[in-house]
Amino acid sequence: MELFAATLHVTFNDSSNMAQFFTATLHPTFNDQLNMTRNSSANTILHSNIMFNNLSNIKF
């Protein structure tokens, strides 16, 4: 968990641009995949998408 937190800190440190990339680029992909496949994998992807969207509002 420490490594995960450190990685997110580096990735999102200066980055409204990076957060916008995740939201704009990956969000439609996640939605399409969720619509195509109703399984635990798709649910995990949707959950990850929500986490990234929430991170875009966090200032480290």
PyMOL Python script that loads the backbone (N, CA, C, O; Angstrom):
from pymol import cmd

cmd.read_pdbstr("""\
ATOM      1  N   MET A   1       0.825  -1.193   0.000  1.00  0.00           N
ATOM      2  CA  MET A   1       0.000   0.000   0.000  1.00  0.00           C
ATOM      3  C   MET A   1       0.865   1.250   0.000  1.00  0.00           C
ATOM      4  O   MET A   1       0.528   2.246  -0.641  1.00  0.00           O
ATOM      5  N   GLU A   2       1.960   1.199   0.707  1.00  0.00           N
ATOM      6  CA  GLU A   2       2.898   2.326   0.724  1.00  0.00           C
ATOM      7  C   GLU A   2       3.422   2.621  -0.677  1.00  0.00           C
ATOM      8  O   GLU A   2       3.482   3.776  -1.100  1.00  0.00           O
ATOM      9  N   LEU A   3       3.802   1.557  -1.392  1.00  0.00           N
ATOM     10  CA  LEU A   3       4.313   1.729  -2.751  1.00  0.00           C
ATOM     11  C   LEU A   3       3.230   2.296  -3.660  1.00  0.00           C
ATOM     12  O   LEU A   3       3.501   3.176  -4.476  1.00  0.00           O
ATOM     13  N   PHE A   4       2.010   1.799  -3.523  1.00  0.00           N
ATOM     14  CA  PHE A   4       0.886   2.293  -4.318  1.00  0.00           C
ATOM     15  C   PHE A   4       0.671   3.777  -4.060  1.00  0.00           C
ATOM     16  O   PHE A   4       0.490   4.553  -4.998  1.00  0.00           O
ATOM     17  N   ALA A   5       0.690   4.172  -2.796  1.00  0.00           N
ATOM     18  CA  ALA A   5       0.485   5.580  -2.446  1.00  0.00           C
ATOM     19  C   ALA A   5       1.614   6.439  -3.005  1.00  0.00           C
ATOM     20  O   ALA A   5       1.373   7.533  -3.514  1.00  0.00           O
ATOM     21  N   ALA A   6       2.837   5.945  -2.910  1.00  0.00           N
ATOM     22  CA  ALA A   6       3.975   6.711  -3.418  1.00  0.00           C
ATOM     23  C   ALA A   6       3.895   6.883  -4.933  1.00  0.00           C
ATOM     24  O   ALA A   6       4.211   7.946  -5.466  1.00  0.00           O
ATOM     25  N   THR A   7       3.473   5.835  -5.608  1.00  0.00           N
ATOM     26  CA  THR A   7       3.353   5.901  -7.062  1.00  0.00           C
ATOM     27  C   THR A   7       2.288   6.902  -7.473  1.00  0.00           C
ATOM     28  O   THR A   7       2.495   7.679  -8.405  1.00  0.00           O
ATOM     29  N   LEU A   8       1.154   6.893  -6.792  1.00  0.00           N
ATOM     30  CA  LEU A   8       0.106   7.857  -7.101  1.00  0.00           C
ATOM     31  C   LEU A   8       0.576   9.275  -6.806  1.00  0.00           C
ATOM     32  O   LEU A   8       0.248  10.205  -7.542  1.00  0.00           O
ATOM     33  N   HIS A   9       1.330   9.440  -5.748  1.00  0.00           N
ATOM     34  CA  HIS A   9       1.844  10.764  -5.395  1.00  0.00           C
ATOM     35  C   HIS A   9       2.694  11.322  -6.539  1.00  0.00           C
ATOM     36  O   HIS A   9       2.540  12.481  -6.924  1.00  0.00           O
ATOM     37  N   VAL A  10       3.580  10.501  -7.073  1.00  0.00           N
ATOM     38  CA  VAL A  10       4.431  10.938  -8.181  1.00  0.00           C
ATOM     39  C   VAL A  10       3.597  11.192  -9.435  1.00  0.00           C
ATOM     40  O   VAL A  10       3.800  12.184 -10.134  1.00  0.00           O
ATOM     41  N   THR A  11       2.674  10.301  -9.710  1.00  0.00           N
ATOM     42  CA  THR A  11       1.907  10.388 -10.947  1.00  0.00           C
ATOM     43  C   THR A  11       1.015  11.618 -10.977  1.00  0.00           C
ATOM     44  O   THR A  11       0.897  12.280 -12.009  1.00  0.00           O
ATOM     45  N   PHE A  12       0.383  11.927  -9.843  1.00  0.00           N
ATOM     46  CA  PHE A  12      -0.601  12.991  -9.823  1.00  0.00           C
ATOM     47  C   PHE A  12      -0.075  14.277  -9.184  1.00  0.00           C
ATOM     48  O   PHE A  12      -0.842  15.211  -8.950  1.00  0.00           O
ATOM     49  N   ASN A  13       1.209  14.328  -8.906  1.00  0.00           N
ATOM     50  CA  ASN A  13       1.760  15.422  -8.102  1.00  0.00           C
ATOM     51  C   ASN A  13       1.473  16.788  -8.705  1.00  0.00           C
ATOM     52  O   ASN A  13       0.920  17.655  -8.028  1.00  0.00           O
ATOM     53  N   ASP A  14       1.838  16.996  -9.969  1.00  0.00           N
ATOM     54  CA  ASP A  14       1.709  18.322 -10.559  1.00  0.00           C
ATOM     55  C   ASP A  14       0.590  18.336 -11.591  1.00  0.00           C
ATOM     56  O   ASP A  14       0.604  19.169 -12.497  1.00  0.00           O
ATOM     57  N   SER A  15      -0.379  17.432 -11.472  1.00  0.00           N
ATOM     58  CA  SER A  15      -1.001  17.003 -12.700  1.00  0.00           C
ATOM     59  C   SER A  15      -2.495  17.153 -12.764  1.00  0.00           C
ATOM     60  O   SER A  15      -3.222  16.177 -12.577  1.00  0.00           O
ATOM     61  N   SER A  16      -2.965  18.328 -13.020  1.00  0.00           N
ATOM     62  CA  SER A  16      -4.340  18.392 -13.489  1.00  0.00           C
ATOM     63  C   SER A  16      -4.376  17.811 -14.896  1.00  0.00           C
ATOM     64  O   SER A  16      -5.385  17.235 -15.302  1.00  0.00           O
ATOM     65  N   ASN A  17      -3.284  17.957 -15.643  1.00  0.00           N
ATOM     66  CA  ASN A  17      -3.235  17.421 -17.011  1.00  0.00           C
ATOM     67  C   ASN A  17      -3.323  15.906 -17.014  1.00  0.00           C
ATOM     68  O   ASN A  17      -4.037  15.330 -17.835  1.00  0.00           O
ATOM     69  N   MET A  18      -2.604  15.250 -16.105  1.00  0.00           N
ATOM     70  CA  MET A  18      -2.639  13.793 -16.050  1.00  0.00           C
ATOM     71  C   MET A  18      -4.018  13.318 -15.642  1.00  0.00           C
ATOM     72  O   MET A  18      -4.528  12.343 -16.193  1.00  0.00           O
ATOM     73  N   ALA A  19      -4.628  13.997 -14.685  1.00  0.00           N
ATOM     74  CA  ALA A  19      -5.973  13.609 -14.249  1.00  0.00           C
ATOM     75  C   ALA A  19      -6.974  13.778 -15.395  1.00  0.00           C
ATOM     76  O   ALA A  19      -7.862  12.946 -15.580  1.00  0.00           O
ATOM     77  N   GLN A  20      -6.825  14.846 -16.151  1.00  0.00           N
ATOM     78  CA  GLN A  20      -7.705  15.056 -17.293  1.00  0.00           C
ATOM     79  C   GLN A  20      -7.481  13.978 -18.350  1.00  0.00           C
ATOM     80  O   GLN A  20      -8.426  13.544 -19.008  1.00  0.00           O
ATOM     81  N   PHE A  21      -6.233  13.548 -18.512  1.00  0.00           N
ATOM     82  CA  PHE A  21      -5.947  12.460 -19.444  1.00  0.00           C
ATOM     83  C   PHE A  21      -6.695  11.198 -19.045  1.00  0.00           C
ATOM     84  O   PHE A  21      -7.335  10.564 -19.883  1.00  0.00           O
ATOM     85  N   PHE A  22      -6.619  10.828 -17.767  1.00  0.00           N
ATOM     86  CA  PHE A  22      -7.309   9.627 -17.310  1.00  0.00           C
ATOM     87  C   PHE A  22      -8.808   9.756 -17.512  1.00  0.00           C
ATOM     88  O   PHE A  22      -9.460   8.815 -17.964  1.00  0.00           O
ATOM     89  N   THR A  23      -9.353  10.914 -17.180  1.00  0.00           N
ATOM     90  CA  THR A  23     -10.802  11.096 -17.284  1.00  0.00           C
ATOM     91  C   THR A  23     -11.243  11.095 -18.744  1.00  0.00           C
ATOM     92  O   THR A  23     -12.201  10.410 -19.103  1.00  0.00           O
ATOM     93  N   ALA A  24     -10.552  11.855 -19.583  1.00  0.00           N
ATOM     94  CA  ALA A  24     -10.986  12.012 -20.973  1.00  0.00           C
ATOM     95  C   ALA A  24     -10.682  10.769 -21.812  1.00  0.00           C
ATOM     96  O   ALA A  24     -11.475  10.394 -22.675  1.00  0.00           O
ATOM     97  N   THR A  25      -9.547  10.136 -21.561  1.00  0.00           N
ATOM     98  CA  THR A  25      -9.110   9.035 -22.419  1.00  0.00           C
ATOM     99  C   THR A  25      -9.659   7.691 -21.956  1.00  0.00           C
ATOM    100  O   THR A  25     -10.120   6.896 -22.775  1.00  0.00           O
ATOM    101  N   LEU A  26      -9.616   7.433 -20.667  1.00  0.00           N
ATOM    102  CA  LEU A  26      -9.979   6.105 -20.181  1.00  0.00           C
ATOM    103  C   LEU A  26     -11.452   5.986 -19.822  1.00  0.00           C
ATOM    104  O   LEU A  26     -12.016   4.895 -19.902  1.00  0.00           O
ATOM    105  N   HIS A  27     -12.078   7.070 -19.435  1.00  0.00           N
ATOM    106  CA  HIS A  27     -13.471   6.995 -18.996  1.00  0.00           C
ATOM    107  C   HIS A  27     -14.391   6.408 -20.070  1.00  0.00           C
ATOM    108  O   HIS A  27     -15.165   5.506 -19.752  1.00  0.00           O
ATOM    109  N   PRO A  28     -14.349   6.872 -21.330  1.00  0.00           N
ATOM    110  CA  PRO A  28     -15.220   6.266 -22.362  1.00  0.00           C
ATOM    111  C   PRO A  28     -14.900   4.783 -22.575  1.00  0.00           C
ATOM    112  O   PRO A  28     -15.804   3.975 -22.790  1.00  0.00           O
ATOM    113  N   THR A  29     -13.630   4.435 -22.514  1.00  0.00           N
ATOM    114  CA  THR A  29     -13.236   3.036 -22.691  1.00  0.00           C
ATOM    115  C   THR A  29     -13.848   2.165 -21.604  1.00  0.00           C
ATOM    116  O   THR A  29     -14.393   1.098 -21.885  1.00  0.00           O
ATOM    117  N   PHE A  30     -13.753   2.631 -20.349  1.00  0.00           N
ATOM    118  CA  PHE A  30     -14.321   1.871 -19.241  1.00  0.00           C
ATOM    119  C   PHE A  30     -15.830   1.723 -19.402  1.00  0.00           C
ATOM    120  O   PHE A  30     -16.375   0.644 -19.170  1.00  0.00           O
ATOM    121  N   ASN A  31     -16.499   2.787 -19.792  1.00  0.00           N
ATOM    122  CA  ASN A  31     -17.949   2.708 -19.963  1.00  0.00           C
ATOM    123  C   ASN A  31     -18.318   1.723 -21.065  1.00  0.00           C
ATOM    124  O   ASN A  31     -19.244   0.929 -20.898  1.00  0.00           O
ATOM    125  N   ASP A  32     -17.605   1.762 -22.191  1.00  0.00           N
ATOM    126  CA  ASP A  32     -17.873   0.831 -23.289  1.00  0.00           C
ATOM    127  C   ASP A  32     -17.675  -0.609 -22.834  1.00  0.00           C
ATOM    128  O   ASP A  32     -18.477  -1.486 -23.155  1.00  0.00           O
ATOM    129  N   GLN A  33     -16.613  -0.844 -22.092  1.00  0.00           N
ATOM    130  CA  GLN A  33     -16.343  -2.217 -21.665  1.00  0.00           C
ATOM    131  C   GLN A  33     -17.397  -2.693 -20.678  1.00  0.00           C
ATOM    132  O   GLN A  33     -17.807  -3.853 -20.710  1.00  0.00           O
ATOM    133  N   LEU A  34     -17.837  -1.792 -19.796  1.00  0.00           N
ATOM    134  CA  LEU A  34     -18.866  -2.181 -18.846  1.00  0.00           C
ATOM    135  C   LEU A  34     -20.162  -2.535 -19.570  1.00  0.00           C
ATOM    136  O   LEU A  34     -20.853  -3.479 -19.185  1.00  0.00           O
ATOM    137  N   ASN A  35     -20.487  -1.795 -20.601  1.00  0.00           N
ATOM    138  CA  ASN A  35     -21.698  -2.081 -21.365  1.00  0.00           C
ATOM    139  C   ASN A  35     -21.596  -3.399 -22.126  1.00  0.00           C
ATOM    140  O   ASN A  35     -22.598  -4.087 -22.321  1.00  0.00           O
ATOM    141  N   MET A  36     -20.393  -3.748 -22.553  1.00  0.00           N
ATOM    142  CA  MET A  36     -20.200  -4.954 -23.348  1.00  0.00           C
ATOM    143  C   MET A  36     -20.128  -6.215 -22.490  1.00  0.00           C
ATOM    144  O   MET A  36     -20.591  -7.279 -22.901  1.00  0.00           O
ATOM    145  N   THR A  37     -19.543  -6.090 -21.290  1.00  0.00           N
ATOM    146  CA  THR A  37     -19.340  -7.282 -20.456  1.00  0.00           C
ATOM    147  C   THR A  37     -19.837  -7.013 -19.047  1.00  0.00           C
ATOM    148  O   THR A  37     -19.399  -6.062 -18.399  1.00  0.00           O
ATOM    149  N   ARG A  38     -20.745  -7.844 -18.578  1.00  0.00           N
ATOM    150  CA  ARG A  38     -21.259  -7.736 -17.205  1.00  0.00           C
ATOM    151  C   ARG A  38     -20.616  -8.836 -16.369  1.00  0.00           C
ATOM    152  O   ARG A  38     -21.195  -9.905 -16.174  1.00  0.00           O
ATOM    153  N   ASN A  39     -19.412  -8.557 -15.879  1.00  0.00           N
ATOM    154  CA  ASN A  39     -18.726  -9.547 -15.046  1.00  0.00           C
ATOM    155  C   ASN A  39     -17.897  -8.834 -13.988  1.00  0.00           C
ATOM    156  O   ASN A  39     -17.869  -7.604 -13.952  1.00  0.00           O
ATOM    157  N   SER A  40     -17.233  -9.575 -13.139  1.00  0.00           N
ATOM    158  CA  SER A  40     -16.489  -8.970 -12.040  1.00  0.00           C
ATOM    159  C   SER A  40     -15.331  -8.117 -12.560  1.00  0.00           C
ATOM    160  O   SER A  40     -14.966  -7.120 -11.937  1.00  0.00           O
ATOM    161  N   SER A  41     -14.761  -8.501 -13.685  1.00  0.00           N
ATOM    162  CA  SER A  41     -13.676  -7.723 -14.262  1.00  0.00           C
ATOM    163  C   SER A  41     -14.158  -6.336 -14.664  1.00  0.00           C
ATOM    164  O   SER A  41     -13.491  -5.340 -14.384  1.00  0.00           O
ATOM    165  N   ALA A  42     -15.308  -6.267 -15.316  1.00  0.00           N
ATOM    166  CA  ALA A  42     -15.857  -4.980 -15.722  1.00  0.00           C
ATOM    167  C   ALA A  42     -16.185  -4.126 -14.508  1.00  0.00           C
ATOM    168  O   ALA A  42     -15.973  -2.914 -14.530  1.00  0.00           O
ATOM    169  N   ASN A  43     -16.698  -4.741 -13.449  1.00  0.00           N
ATOM    170  CA  ASN A  43     -17.001  -3.992 -12.242  1.00  0.00           C
ATOM    171  C   ASN A  43     -15.736  -3.431 -11.610  1.00  0.00           C
ATOM    172  O   ASN A  43     -15.739  -2.314 -11.093  1.00  0.00           O
ATOM    173  N   THR A  44     -14.659  -4.201 -11.648  1.00  0.00           N
ATOM    174  CA  THR A  44     -13.379  -3.728 -11.115  1.00  0.00           C
ATOM    175  C   THR A  44     -12.872  -2.547 -11.921  1.00  0.00           C
ATOM    176  O   THR A  44     -12.363  -1.579 -11.355  1.00  0.00           O
ATOM    177  N   ILE A  45     -13.007  -2.618 -13.236  1.00  0.00           N
ATOM    178  CA  ILE A  45     -12.568  -1.520 -14.098  1.00  0.00           C
ATOM    179  C   ILE A  45     -13.375  -0.258 -13.803  1.00  0.00           C
ATOM    180  O   ILE A  45     -12.813   0.836 -13.731  1.00  0.00           O
ATOM    181  N   LEU A  46     -14.670  -0.401 -13.633  1.00  0.00           N
ATOM    182  CA  LEU A  46     -15.503   0.757 -13.312  1.00  0.00           C
ATOM    183  C   LEU A  46     -15.081   1.358 -11.980  1.00  0.00           C
ATOM    184  O   LEU A  46     -15.011   2.579 -11.841  1.00  0.00           O
ATOM    185  N   HIS A  47     -14.801   0.503 -10.999  1.00  0.00           N
ATOM    186  CA  HIS A  47     -14.361   0.985  -9.686  1.00  0.00           C
ATOM    187  C   HIS A  47     -13.047   1.753  -9.819  1.00  0.00           C
ATOM    188  O   HIS A  47     -12.881   2.804  -9.200  1.00  0.00           O
ATOM    189  N   SER A  48     -12.120   1.243 -10.615  1.00  0.00           N
ATOM    190  CA  SER A  48     -10.840   1.922 -10.823  1.00  0.00           C
ATOM    191  C   SER A  48     -11.059   3.281 -11.482  1.00  0.00           C
ATOM    192  O   SER A  48     -10.392   4.258 -11.140  1.00  0.00           O
ATOM    193  N   ASN A  49     -11.979   3.340 -12.412  1.00  0.00           N
ATOM    194  CA  ASN A  49     -12.277   4.593 -13.083  1.00  0.00           C
ATOM    195  C   ASN A  49     -12.797   5.620 -12.096  1.00  0.00           C
ATOM    196  O   ASN A  49     -12.403   6.784 -12.156  1.00  0.00           O
ATOM    197  N   ILE A  50     -13.672   5.214 -11.191  1.00  0.00           N
ATOM    198  CA  ILE A  50     -14.198   6.124 -10.180  1.00  0.00           C
ATOM    199  C   ILE A  50     -13.068   6.608  -9.280  1.00  0.00           C
ATOM    200  O   ILE A  50     -13.028   7.786  -8.925  1.00  0.00           O
ATOM    201  N   MET A  51     -12.157   5.727  -8.908  1.00  0.00           N
ATOM    202  CA  MET A  51     -11.038   6.135  -8.064  1.00  0.00           C
ATOM    203  C   MET A  51     -10.179   7.177  -8.771  1.00  0.00           C
ATOM    204  O   MET A  51      -9.798   8.172  -8.155  1.00  0.00           O
ATOM    205  N   PHE A  52      -9.868   6.975 -10.039  1.00  0.00           N
ATOM    206  CA  PHE A  52      -9.059   7.945 -10.763  1.00  0.00           C
ATOM    207  C   PHE A  52      -9.776   9.285 -10.883  1.00  0.00           C
ATOM    208  O   PHE A  52      -9.150  10.337 -10.752  1.00  0.00           O
ATOM    209  N   ASN A  53     -11.080   9.254 -11.130  1.00  0.00           N
ATOM    210  CA  ASN A  53     -11.828  10.499 -11.210  1.00  0.00           C
ATOM    211  C   ASN A  53     -11.779  11.254  -9.891  1.00  0.00           C
ATOM    212  O   ASN A  53     -11.653  12.478  -9.880  1.00  0.00           O
ATOM    213  N   ASN A  54     -11.879  10.533  -8.782  1.00  0.00           N
ATOM    214  CA  ASN A  54     -11.817  11.184  -7.483  1.00  0.00           C
ATOM    215  C   ASN A  54     -10.426  11.742  -7.217  1.00  0.00           C
ATOM    216  O   ASN A  54     -10.291  12.790  -6.587  1.00  0.00           O
ATOM    217  N   LEU A  55      -9.397  11.058  -7.688  1.00  0.00           N
ATOM    218  CA  LEU A  55      -8.025  11.529  -7.475  1.00  0.00           C
ATOM    219  C   LEU A  55      -7.772  12.851  -8.187  1.00  0.00           C
ATOM    220  O   LEU A  55      -6.914  13.626  -7.763  1.00  0.00           O
ATOM    221  N   SER A  56      -8.494  13.114  -9.247  1.00  0.00           N
ATOM    222  CA  SER A  56      -8.253  14.349  -9.984  1.00  0.00           C
ATOM    223  C   SER A  56      -8.574  15.580  -9.139  1.00  0.00           C
ATOM    224  O   SER A  56      -8.128  16.683  -9.456  1.00  0.00           O
ATOM    225  N   ASN A  57      -9.340  15.400  -8.070  1.00  0.00           N
ATOM    226  CA  ASN A  57      -9.691  16.520  -7.200  1.00  0.00           C
ATOM    227  C   ASN A  57      -8.796  16.626  -5.979  1.00  0.00           C
ATOM    228  O   ASN A  57      -8.971  17.523  -5.154  1.00  0.00           O
ATOM    229  N   ILE A  58      -7.846  15.723  -5.860  1.00  0.00           N
ATOM    230  CA  ILE A  58      -6.983  15.687  -4.667  1.00  0.00           C
ATOM    231  C   ILE A  58      -5.654  16.378  -4.986  1.00  0.00           C
ATOM    232  O   ILE A  58      -5.028  16.101  -6.009  1.00  0.00           O
ATOM    233  N   LYS A  59      -5.239  17.274  -4.099  1.00  0.00           N
ATOM    234  CA  LYS A  59      -3.939  17.930  -4.234  1.00  0.00           C
ATOM    235  C   LYS A  59      -2.966  17.302  -3.245  1.00  0.00           C
ATOM    236  O   LYS A  59      -3.162  17.393  -2.033  1.00  0.00           O
ATOM    237  N   PHE A  60      -1.919  16.665  -3.761  1.00  0.00           N
ATOM    238  CA  PHE A  60      -0.951  16.010  -2.890  1.00  0.00           C
ATOM    239  C   PHE A  60       0.095  17.010  -2.424  1.00  0.00           C
ATOM    240  O   PHE A  60       1.004  16.649  -1.677  1.00  0.00           O
TER     241      PHE A  60
END
""", "prot")
cmd.dss("prot")
cmd.show_as("cartoon", "prot")
cmd.util.cbc("prot")
cmd.orient("prot")
